[in-house]
Amino acid sequence: MKRLMQVFLAAVLAMAVVPANAQQDVPEIKFDSVPNALQLPAGLYLGEVGGVATNSRGDIFVYTRTGHPTITIGTARPFAHGGSRLFEFDRSGKFVREIGKDSYGFMFAAQVRVDPNDNVWVVDQMTNMVIKFDPQGRVALLLGRKAEAVSVPARPTAAGDGAGQPTDLFERPTDVAWDASGNIFVADGLGNARIAKFDKDGKFVKSWGKKGTATGEFANVRSIAVDALGNVYAADGGNKRVQVFDNDGNFKTAFTNVGNAQALCMTKGPNQIVYVSNSNPPNDIDRDGEIYKMRLDGTMTGKFGRAGKLLKEFGTVNAIDCRNENTLLVGEIGNLRVQKLILH
């Protein structure tokens, strides 16, 4: 009898001990989706929304894949460019202007972010470029380079930069973020599966990561965010985790309770939180497309939404703007839209 009691108590204790990153019962956050949050001019439509972001005034920027590239003839071979467009709306959702129309660097929208000085940064996956626009819409900085007609010789690289890869060039980048000192972090996420660090002037500093499943390796880097202390959070969706590094790329921890992490957004202020999209197609019964609200230690405080096509449902979330903790903008690739969400 005593032995049975010991076994019973051990089983109870085992059930009571839940790993910090294990999926637990997470409370549902009630929320609403604002209908027709963006008003586009007649004849203008959003395509697959790669990115959505706001500036300090609440103006909204959407980088979208329009599917209507411009074909340039008269070179060694025809090539397409301008297949994505960057739109600006005011805080009420009224269309204001288009920025960078027919830009050489716009081809396949990956992300748009706005830095603390209201500069607008566009990440383009197929031109392999990160473009910084000043608040007036003028190009202020370029990182990376569009592919040349002839191969570019690779310079010697540091360990972890990817064999034979020029350190300051990208292969299908996905996101950009900054620390308090202005250092720039680029998720060189789908081709090279690494994070590249540049100083505030765009000079390459270092990079870390490669394809793999081990700590510090990535299946891909879909999105990144930097907290107030300079720690870098990377959505490693293919490995079902968010990895956290210090400012120099040293691994700190991983959150493994996030499903297929695709989009990250981090709030400002003293008590930062992070939103993580578990972006999956409908009919996946194991992972149903919700967005998680988390503390920076990986503790989940709530979740909301599911996969689908109606309002308050999501079709492959690629971008989240959380400048206001309870008013989010969500960019969807699958549903060709931006939703404005009010969390209660």
C-alpha positions in Angstrom: 0.0 0.0 0.0 2.8 2.4 0.9 4.5 1.6 -2.4 1.3 2.4 -4.4 0.9 5.7 -2.5 4.5 6.7 -3.4 3.8 5.9 -7.1 0.6 7.9 -7.0 2.3 10.9 -5.5 5.1 10.8 -8.0 2.6 10.7 -10.8 0.8 13.7 -9.4 4.0 15.7 -9.0 5.1 14.8 -12.6 1.8 16.1 -13.9 2.2 19.3 -11.9 5.6 20.1 -13.2 5.0 21.8 -16.6 8.0 23.0 -18.6 8.1 26.8 -19.1 7.8 26.5 -22.8 5.2 23.7 -22.9 1.8 24.4 -24.5 -0.7 25.1 -21.7 -4.2 26.2 -21.5 -3.9 29.8 -22.7 -6.8 32.2 -22.1 -8.6 33.5 -25.1 -8.4 37.3 -25.6 -11.6 38.8 -26.9 -11.2 41.1 -29.8 -12.9 42.8 -32.7 -11.8 43.5 -36.3 -12.6 46.9 -37.7 -14.4 46.6 -41.1 -12.8 48.4 -44.1 -9.9 49.7 -42.0 -8.1 50.9 -45.1 -9.7 52.9 -47.9 -8.0 52.4 -51.2 -8.7 54.6 -54.3 -11.0 53.2 -57.0 -9.2 50.6 -59.1 -6.4 50.1 -56.6 -6.2 46.8 -54.7 -3.9 45.1 -52.2 -2.2 41.9 -53.1 -0.4 39.6 -50.8 0.5 41.8 -47.8 4.1 41.3 -47.0 4.3 44.1 -44.4 2.3 46.6 -42.4 3.7 49.2 -40.0 2.9 52.6 -38.4 4.9 55.7 -37.6 4.8 58.0 -34.5 1.8 59.9 -36.0 -0.2 56.7 -36.6 0.3 56.8 -40.4 0.1 53.3 -41.9 2.5 51.8 -44.4 1.7 48.7 -46.4 4.2 46.8 -48.6 2.2 44.5 -50.8 2.8 42.1 -53.7 0.7 43.5 -56.5 1.5 40.8 -59.1 1.9 43.4 -61.8 5.7 43.7 -62.5 7.1 46.1 -65.0 9.2 44.4 -67.7 12.3 46.2 -68.9 13.6 45.5 -72.4 16.9 46.5 -74.0 19.3 44.8 -71.7 21.1 41.5 -72.2 17.9 39.9 -71.2 14.4 41.1 -70.2 13.8 41.3 -66.5 10.9 42.1 -64.2 10.8 44.7 -61.5 8.3 46.8 -59.6 6.1 43.8 -58.7 5.4 45.2 -55.3 4.2 48.6 -54.1 4.5 50.7 -50.9 1.3 52.5 -49.9 0.8 55.1 -47.2 -2.5 55.8 -45.4 -3.3 58.3 -42.6 -4.3 57.1 -39.1 -7.9 56.9 -40.1 -7.1 54.5 -43.0 -7.5 57.1 -45.8 -5.0 56.6 -48.7 -2.3 59.3 -48.8 0.3 58.4 -51.4 2.5 55.7 -53.0 6.2 55.7 -52.2 8.9 54.5 -54.5 6.7 53.8 -57.5 8.4 51.5 -60.0 11.4 51.3 -57.8 14.3 49.1 -59.0 14.3 47.5 -55.6 10.7 46.6 -55.4 10.0 43.1 -56.7 8.6 40.7 -54.0 7.4 42.3 -50.7 8.8 40.7 -47.6 8.3 43.3 -44.9 8.0 47.0 -44.0 9.1 48.5 -40.7 9.3 52.1 -39.3 12.2 53.0 -37.1 12.1 55.4 -34.0 12.9 58.3 -36.3 10.0 57.6 -38.6 12.2 56.3 -41.4 10.4 53.6 -43.5 12.4 50.4 -44.2 11.4 48.0 -46.9 12.7 44.4 -47.1 12.4 42.9 -50.6 12.9 39.1 -50.8 13.7 38.8 -54.5 15.8 41.9 -55.1 17.8 40.9 -52.0 17.7 44.5 -50.8 16.7 46.5 -47.7 15.8 50.1 -48.5 15.5 52.9 -46.1 13.3 55.8 -47.0 13.3 59.0 -45.0 10.0 60.4 -43.7 9.6 62.4 -47.0 9.9 59.2 -49.0 13.4 59.7 -50.3 15.9 56.8 -50.4 18.4 57.3 -47.6 20.2 53.9 -47.4 20.6 50.7 -49.3 21.7 47.3 -47.9 22.3 44.3 -50.1 22.2 44.3 -53.9 20.0 43.0 -56.7 21.5 40.0 -58.5 23.9 40.8 -61.2 24.0 39.4 -64.7 27.4 37.8 -63.8 28.2 36.2 -60.5 29.8 38.3 -57.8 33.0 36.8 -56.3 32.5 36.0 -52.7 34.9 37.6 -50.2 36.4 35.6 -47.4 33.8 35.3 -44.6 33.9 34.8 -40.8 32.8 31.5 -39.3 29.0 31.2 -39.3 28.5 33.6 -42.2 27.7 30.8 -44.7 30.4 29.2 -46.9 31.3 31.4 -49.8 28.6 34.0 -49.1 29.5 37.7 -49.2 28.8 38.8 -45.7 26.9 42.0 -46.6 24.8 40.6 -49.4 21.5 38.7 -48.8 19.7 35.8 -50.2 15.9 36.3 -49.8 15.9 38.5 -46.7 12.7 38.8 -44.7 12.8 41.4 -41.9 14.8 44.3 -40.3 15.0 45.6 -36.7 17.2 48.0 -34.7 18.6 48.3 -31.2 18.7 51.5 -29.0 22.1 52.4 -30.5 20.8 52.3 -34.0 22.5 49.1 -35.0 20.6 47.3 -37.8 19.7 43.7 -37.7 18.6 42.0 -41.0 16.9 38.6 -41.1 18.6 37.1 -44.1 16.1 34.5 -43.6 15.1 32.1 -46.4 18.3 31.6 -48.5 21.0 32.0 -45.9 19.1 31.4 -42.7 21.1 33.9 -40.7 20.9 37.2 -38.9 23.3 40.0 -40.2 24.3 42.9 -38.0 25.2 46.4 -39.3 26.1 49.6 -37.5 23.9 52.6 -37.7 25.7 53.8 -40.9 25.1 50.5 -42.7 28.6 49.0 -42.2 28.6 45.2 -41.8 29.6 44.1 -38.3 28.9 40.3 -38.2 26.4 37.6 -38.7 25.3 34.4 -37.1 23.3 31.3 -37.9 23.0 28.7 -40.7 20.6 26.1 -41.9 19.9 23.4 -39.3 18.0 22.4 -36.2 20.6 22.8 -33.5 20.7 25.7 -31.1 21.6 28.9 -33.0 20.7 27.3 -36.3 17.5 28.0 -38.3 15.2 26.3 -40.7 14.5 29.9 -41.7 14.3 33.3 -40.1 10.8 34.7 -40.9 10.8 37.7 -38.6 12.9 39.4 -36.0 12.5 41.9 -33.1 14.9 43.6 -30.7 14.0 44.4 -27.1 15.0 47.4 -25.0 18.2 45.6 -23.8 19.3 44.8 -27.3 18.4 41.1 -27.3 17.4 39.7 -30.7 14.3 37.5 -31.1 14.1 35.4 -34.2 11.1 33.5 -35.5 12.4 30.1 -36.6 9.1 28.8 -37.9 10.4 25.7 -39.6 11.8 24.5 -36.3 8.7 25.6 -34.4 10.4 28.1 -32.1 11.5 31.6 -31.4 15.2 31.8 -30.5 16.6 34.6 -28.4 20.2 36.0 -28.7 22.1 38.7 -27.0 23.3 41.7 -29.1 26.4 39.9 -30.3 24.5 36.8 -31.4 25.1 34.5 -28.4 22.2 32.2 -27.8 20.2 32.8 -24.7 17.0 30.8 -24.8 14.2 29.5 -27.1 10.4 29.5 -26.9 9.1 26.2 -28.2 5.4 26.8 -27.4 4.7 29.0 -30.5 3.9 26.5 -33.3 5.0 27.7 -36.7 6.2 31.2 -35.7 6.1 33.5 -38.8 5.5 37.1 -37.6 6.9 38.9 -34.6 6.0 42.3 -33.1 7.3 43.8 -29.9 5.8 46.7 -28.0 7.7 49.7 -26.7 7.9 51.0 -23.1 9.1 49.5 -19.8 7.0 46.3 -19.8 7.5 45.0 -23.3 5.4 42.2 -24.7 5.7 40.2 -27.9 3.1 39.0 -30.3 3.8 35.8 -32.3 1.7 34.5 -35.2 1.4 30.8 -35.5 0.7 31.1 -39.2 -0.7 28.0 -40.7 -3.1 27.1 -43.5 -6.7 26.2 -42.7 -7.6 22.5 -42.1 -4.4 22.0 -40.1 -6.1 20.6 -36.9 -2.9 20.7 -34.9 -2.0 24.4 -35.5 -4.9 26.7 -36.2 -3.4 30.0 -37.1 -3.8 32.0 -33.8 -1.7 34.9 -32.6 -0.1 34.6 -29.1 0.6 37.4 -26.7 3.7 36.7 -24.6 6.0 38.2 -22.0 9.7 38.4 -22.9 10.5 35.4 -20.8 8.3 33.2 -23.1 5.2 33.1 -20.8 2.0 33.2 -22.8 -0.7 35.5 -21.4 -3.3 35.0 -24.1 -4.1 34.1 -27.7 -6.7 35.1 -30.2 -8.0 34.3 -33.7 -7.8 31.2 -35.9 -7.2 30.3 -39.5 -9.9 31.3 -42.0 -11.2 34.0 -44.3 -13.7 35.9 -42.3 -13.1 38.9 -40.1 -11.2 37.9 -36.9 -9.7 34.9 -38.9 -6.3 34.8 -40.4 -4.8 33.6 -43.7 -1.0 33.3 -43.3 -0.1 36.3 -41.2 3.2 37.7 -42.4 3.3 41.0 -40.4 2.0 42.5 -37.2 2.2 46.1 -36.1 1.8 46.6 -32.3 2.8 50.2 -31.7 -0.3 50.3 -29.5 -0.5 47.2 -27.4 -4.3 46.7 -27.8 -4.7 48.0 -31.3 -2.9 45.8 -33.8 -2.6 45.8 -37.6 -2.2 42.4 -39.1 -1.0 41.8 -42.7 -2.1 38.6 -44.4 -0.6 36.9 -47.4 -3.4 34.4 -47.8 -6.4 36.8 -47.5 -4.8 39.7 -49.4 -5.7 42.2 -46.7 -4.8 44.2 -43.5 -7.0 43.8 -40.5 -7.2 46.3 -37.7 -7.8 44.5 -34.4 -9.0 45.9 -31.1 -8.1 43.7 -28.2 -10.3 43.8 -25.1 
